[in-house]
Amino acid sequence: EGNDPEDYSRLTYRKLLEEVCKFANVLKSKGVKKGDRVAIYMPMVLEIVIAMLACTRIGAVHSIV
């Protein structure tokens, strides 16, 4: 859930880039393109950072809810 301060995840920059590119490709395959708006509704977990960076990578505007 991301609520416990003792829970944490670690990624190398290389692994982060791989995950961001992978998710950016998923977004593009779903038709998301530059200038589109994406709402992200997730708890505070590592994957939210990946989602935000993937949106930024393809030029989509993201909003965290």
Beta strands, then each sheet from edge to edge (+ up, - down):
strand 1: 37-40
strand 2: 61-64
sheet 1: 1+ 2+
end
